[in-house]
């Protein structure tokens, strides 16, 4: 978690194994992140090409210091699952005002072709902690047209809005949702986290908006930030996973075993009586 001690820390904003693409939406790629805040141009971050892409990023965008410790995808998927997962994302509001600001972080992964059965069991989950209060809403989408950043429920599948989770001080939250995704191939997965954190950072912070930086040299970005105390902090993780729907024979086998399990439990209970 970003330090809140009464001292100034030297923090560097840099994208690891990624390219900062600036304001224009990039072409389809296996793993991407978009940062959005009202009054600021969207910032797109792409993972470097890899057979198992992982994206890490740390830097200032708008009123926030954002650290993505590890966003991963297993695109094009495996016979058992398609996964879009973030280990930990840390966000701190570094504005010196007295109000609050809202940041939207959208993670997307395209080009899934496995699992190839349909429908798929679609599971999405989010959890984390607020350091000084705030609000987070989360929603996960599957798109059988393989579009990045698709958030239209009429054209995609979604398990619905998870949240909002609101805390007035330090507090944690966790939530899971499930549904059935009728997919075609290739397909994409997208996670959208919208968070609101209070302002109140100390004077003297150096705040530079990444969306205004010259991105003619993607991946070569480096900036220095003096981070002070104050400002809301959020740590969260998210995961979307699609898996094959159990075969009818498997479901029948499980159902047939339930009475036997109940009978065994009843016999043990009587034996203890």
TAPE-V535848 format. One record per helix or strand of 3 or more residues. SS is the DSSP state (hx for helix, st for strand). FROM is the first residue (numbers start at 1). TO is the last residue. If there is no record, write none. Layout:
ss->SS from->FROM to->TO
ss->SS from->FROM to->TO
This chain:
ss->st from->9 to->16
ss->st from->18 to->22
ss->st from->32 to->36
ss->st from->43 to->47
ss->st from->54 to->61
ss->st from->64 to->73
ss->st from->82 to->93
ss->st from->100 to->112
ss->st from->120 to->130
ss->st from->134 to->143
ss->st from->162 to->167
ss->st from->171 to->181
ss->st from->187 to->198
ss->hx from->210 to->212
ss->st from->223 to->227
ss->st from->233 to->244
ss->hx from->248 to->272
